[in-house]
């Protein structure tokens, strides 16, 4: 099978890039042909046979003239259609697997694939939703100005993005986001997508607020690499690893940390609230960690804490912690509850509730037998590895 992976970034930049690179490599090992289409960039590490990509769009740099054209290009890109057509005619994919495409590629690529199909070419269009981009112009269902989760745009009421200045707190940028969403709502390009993969059941419920999407969505948690089980001796600390930012619930967690002076915490990460962590006696900030160092921190923790306050979808950190044998105390929000067996591999608390978070931390900290049992229970947890995930994906590819 010939599979064209489409994503605006073709270099390591975030979760969707990790997804397409790992999935593409595995598909190649299964003797499928895989090529990529997206934006040109000095860091690009994958591509296509005809070297056709859209021009690099640097929203933070670039010339003044280029920036003047960006508002129109982020809504509709004739260049993306032309360049994609070169790849379609050469590669002749059986599947176009679209990932993040808004702004740099635009939904105009869907129109080009549909045009190519109408010319007699058989090709399925599959879309993986990594965030809320098709139902929320700022992709997060969260107002960055107030920090509150927001569903006002669901159902196609995109003018609320402009009213709330939901994109970078800017009226102008929010207006462009609103226009982009409205344009493609009335254009109807999304109806040509055959299947929409949602990385959580929670995300699926938000996507399903669009009646066109509701007929196409399927929930499939992201795949994770299998790790070897080890009976690791636990140490006396609770772990937070991730971004130090408000939407991640750090402010709430820090409030609780100050009140629990007898509990030892380790924080691993970086972010805008890092300065607030310094000076709290029972928190050891070890900074951003990766690889074996991060694995050791996770394995040796009594339990990890995931206190997010926005609509997380399928956070890898929650799955990773349990796979390393460390139970998770997670916020009851978004797709997080789908990943934790409450009372078996961890526990849940009301997102944003410092009192309930404090109560749960004390419960787990003061009951070693309980956390040890939760840790043992993690041995039997089963998240899809890439082999299992791909088997499900191939059924979607074949339709």
ZAMARGU-4260 file (C-alpha; in steps of 0.2 Angstrom, whole numbers, plus 5000, padded with zeros to 4 digits):
<rodrens>
0) 5000/5000/5000 | 5006/5018/4996 | 5003/5030/5010 | 5006/5049/5010 | 5008/5056/5027
5) 5003/5074/5027 | 5008/5086/5041 | 5013/5104/5041 | 5029/5101/5050 | 5041/5088/5043
10) 5054/5090/5057 | 5053/5086/5076 | 5042/5099/5084 | 5029/5090/5094 | 5017/5075/5097
15) 5010/5074/5079 | 5027/5074/5072 | 5033/5060/5083 | 5017/5051/5078 | 5020/5052/5059
20) 5038/5048/5060 | 5036/5032/5071 | 5021/5027/5061 | 5029/5030/5044 | 5045/5020/5049
25) 5034/5005/5056 | 5024/5005/5040 | 5039/5004/5029 | 5045/4989/5039 | 5029/4981/5035
30) 5033/4983/5016 | 5022/4998/5013 | 5028/5013/5003 | 5027/5029/5013 | 5031/5047/5008
35) 5028/5064/5016 | 5021/5081/5012 | 5021/5097/5021 | 5031/5113/5023 | 5049/5115/5018
40) 5061/5119/5033 | 5079/5118/5036 | 5076/5104/5049 | 5065/5094/5037 | 5070/5075/5040
45) 5057/5066/5029 | 5050/5070/5011 | 5044/5064/4995 | 5052/5058/4978 | 5048/5075/4969
50) 5054/5086/4983 | 5038/5096/4982 | 5034/5106/4998 | 5026/5122/5003 | 5036/5137/5007
55) 5042/5139/5025 | 5030/5151/5034 | 5039/5159/5049 | 5026/5168/5059 | 5039/5175/5071
60) 5051/5181/5058 | 5052/5183/5040 | 5050/5199/5029 | 5037/5212/5031 | 5030/5208/5014
65) 5029/5190/5018 | 5019/5194/5034 | 5007/5204/5024 | 5002/5189/5014 | 5001/5177/5029
70) 4983/5181/5033 | 4976/5175/5016 | 4988/5161/5015 | 4983/5154/5032 | 4965/5152/5026
75) 4968/5145/5008 | 4984/5140/5000 | 4985/5138/4981 | 5003/5134/4983 | 4999/5119/4994
80) 4987/5113/4981 | 5000/5114/4967 | 5014/5106/4977 | 5003/5092/4983 | 4997/5089/4966
85) 5015/5085/4960 | 5016/5072/4974 | 4999/5064/4970 | 5003/5062/4952 | 5020/5055/4955
90) 5017/5044/4970 | 4999/5039/4967 | 4995/5035/4985 | 4981/5023/4991 | 4979/5033/5007
95) 4982/5051/5011 | 4984/5052/5030 | 4982/5070/5036 | 4988/5076/5052 | 4990/5094/5058
100) 4987/5105/5042 | 4979/5121/5047 | 4987/5138/5044 | 5003/5132/5035 | 4994/5119/5023
105) 4976/5124/5025 | 4961/5113/5021 | 4963/5117/5003 | 4974/5102/5001 | 4958/5091/5004
110) 4950/5099/4989 | 4965/5095/4979 | 4965/5077/4984 | 4946/5076/4981 | 4949/5084/4963
115) 4962/5070/4960 | 4950/5057/4966 | 4936/5063/4954 | 4949/5061/4940 | 4948/5042/4943
120) 4961/5039/4956 | 4956/5029/4971 | 4963/5036/4987 | 4956/5036/5005 | 4957/5052/5015
125) 4961/5048/5034 | 4963/5062/5047 | 4970/5060/5064 | 4964/5073/5076 | 4978/5077/5088
130) 4969/5092/5095 | 4952/5102/5093 | 4958/5111/5077 | 4942/5107/5067 | 4930/5113/5080
135) 4940/5126/5090 | 4950/5140/5081 | 4963/5140/5094 | 4964/5121/5095 | 4963/5120/5114
140) 4945/5123/5119 | 4953/5135/5132 | 4953/5154/5133 | 4971/5159/5136 | 4966/5176/5143
145) 4955/5168/5157 | 4963/5151/5158 | 4945/5144/5158 | 4940/5129/5147 | 4928/5135/5133
150) 4916/5126/5122 | 4908/5142/5114 | 4914/5138/5097 | 4907/5120/5097 | 4893/5118/5084
155) 4901/5130/5072 | 4899/5146/5083 | 4917/5152/5078 | 4913/5171/5080 | 4916/5167/5099
160) 4935/5165/5095 | 4935/5184/5090 | 4925/5189/5105 | 4936/5181/5117 | 4952/5185/5108
165) 4956/5167/5110 | 4972/5166/5098 | 4987/5174/5107 | 4975/5187/5116 | 4975/5196/5099
170) 4959/5202/5091 | 4967/5202/5074 | 4974/5185/5075 | 4958/5178/5083 | 4948/5186/5068
175) 4959/5177/5056 | 4956/5161/5065 | 4937/5164/5065 | 4937/5168/5046 | 4947/5152/5043
180) 4935/5141/5052 | 4920/5150/5045 | 4926/5149/5027 | 4929/5130/5028 | 4913/5127/5037
185) 4903/5134/5023 | 4915/5127/5009 | 4912/5110/5015 | 4929/5102/5012 | 4929/5092/5027
190) 4915/5081/5021 | 4928/5073/5009 | 4937/5065/5024 | 4933/5047/5025 | 4938/5043/5043
195) 4943/5054/5058 | 4954/5046/5071 | 4952/5054/5088 | 4966/5050/5101 | 4953/5050/5115
200) 4935/5046/5118 | 4933/5063/5125 | 4940/5072/5110 | 4928/5061/5100 | 4913/5069/5109
205) 4919/5086/5105 | 4922/5082/5087 | 4904/5074/5086 | 4896/5091/5090 | 4898/5093/5071
210) 4885/5081/5063 | 4896/5078/5048 | 4911/5073/5058 | 4900/5062/5070 | 4897/5050/5055
215) 4916/5048/5053 | 4925/5048/5070 | 4933/5033/5079 | 4942/5034/5095 | 4959/5026/5096
220) 4972/5030/5110 | 4989/5034/5103 | 5002/5020/5103 | 5016/5019/5115 | 5033/5009/5115
225) 5033/4993/5125 | 5044/4994/5140 | 5052/4980/5150 | 5044/4978/5167 | 5056/4979/5182
230) 5053/4978/5200 | 5061/4994/5205 | 5064/4999/5223 | 5053/5015/5226 | 5060/5030/5234
235) 5050/5043/5245 | 5045/5056/5233 | 5030/5061/5222 | 5034/5066/5205 | 5028/5079/5193
240) 5036/5079/5175 | 5030/5090/5161 | 5028/5108/5157 | 5027/5121/5171 | 5012/5131/5165
245) 4995/5136/5172 | 4985/5125/5161 | 4995/5110/5167 | 4988/5114/5185 | 5005/5119/5192
250) 4998/5133/5202 | 4986/5122/5210 | 4999/5109/5214 | 5011/5122/5221 | 4998/5128/5233
255) 4996/5110/5239 | 5015/5107/5240 | 5017/5122/5251 | 5004/5115/5263 | 5011/5098/5263
260) 5029/5101/5270 | 5031/5083/5276 | 5029/5076/5258 | 5044/5077/5246 | 5041/5081/5228
265) 5052/5081/5213 | 5048/5092/5198 | 5056/5088/5181 | 5053/5100/5167 | 5053/5118/5162
270) 5041/5132/5158 | 5034/5149/5162 | 5030/5146/5180 | 5048/5139/5184 | 5052/5153/5195
275) 5038/5150/5207 | 5044/5133/5211 | 5061/5139/5217 | 5061/5142/5236 | 5048/5129/5241
280) 5058/5118/5253 | 5050/5101/5249 | 5051/5103/5230 | 5067/5097/5221 | 5067/5104/5204
285) 5079/5094/5193 | 5075/5103/5177 | 5070/5095/5160 | 5075/5077/5159 | 5074/5064/5145
290) 5080/5046/5141 | 5087/5035/5155 | 5087/5049/5168 | 5069/5053/5166 | 5065/5034/5166
295) 5074/5032/5182 | 5065/5046/5190 | 5048/5039/5185 | 5052/5021/5190 | 5058/5026/5207
300) 5044/5038/5212 | 5030/5032/5224 | 5017/5040/5212 | 5017/5053/5199 | 5004/5068/5198
305) 4996/5074/5183 | 4986/5089/5188 | 4980/5096/5172 | 4967/5109/5171 | 4963/5109/5152
310) 4956/5097/5140 | 4970/5085/5138 | 4967/5071/5126 | 4979/5057/5127 | 4994/5063/5138
315) 5009/5051/5135 | 5016/5055/5152 | 5001/5047/5160 | 5003/5031/5150 | 5022/5031/5152
320) 5021/5032/5171 | 5010/5017/5173 | 5020/5007/5160 | 5036/5010/5171 | 5026/5004/5186
325) 5022/5020/5194 | 5004/5024/5198 | 4996/5041/5193 | 4986/5053/5203 | 4977/5062/5188
330) 4965/5076/5186 | 4947/5070/5181 | 4947/5080/5165 | 4948/5077/5146 | 4955/5060/5141
335) 4965/5057/5157 | 4952/5047/5166 | 4952/5035/5151 | 4970/5030/5154 | 4969/5027/5173
340) 4960/5013/5181 | 4954/5022/5196 | 4958/5013/5212 | 4969/5000/5203 | 4983/5009/5194
345) 4981/5026/5202 | 4967/5038/5207 | 4958/5053/5201 | 4953/5070/5208 | 4943/5084/5203
350) 4953/5095/5191 | 4957/5112/5199 | 4952/5107/5217 | 4967/5110/5229 | 4957/5102/5243
355) 4954/5086/5234 | 4972/5085/5227 | 4979/5088/5244 | 4968/5074/5252 | 4973/5062/5238
360) 4991/5065/5240 | 4991/5063/5258 | 4981/5046/5256 | 4994/5039/5244 | 5009/5046/5253
365) 5003/5039/5270 | 4999/5021/5263 | 5014/5013/5256 | 5005/4996/5255 | 4992/5004/5243
370) 5004/5012/5232 | 5014/4996/5231 | 4998/4987/5226 | 4994/5000/5213 | 5012/4998/5206
375) 5010/4980/5205 | 4993/4982/5196 | 5002/4993/5183 | 5011/4977/5177 | 4995/4971/5169
380) 4991/4987/5160 | 4989/4986/5141 | 4991/5001/5130 | 4992/4998/5112 | 5009/4997/5105
385) 5013/5002/5087 | 5010/4984/5080 | 4992/4983/5088 | 4988/5001/5083 | 4994/4998/5065
390) 4983/4983/5064 | 4968/4994/5068 | 4974/5008/5057 | 4975/4996/5042 | 4957/4992/5044
395) 4953/5010/5042 | 4965/5012/5028 | 4956/4998/5018 | 4939/5005/5023
</rodrens>
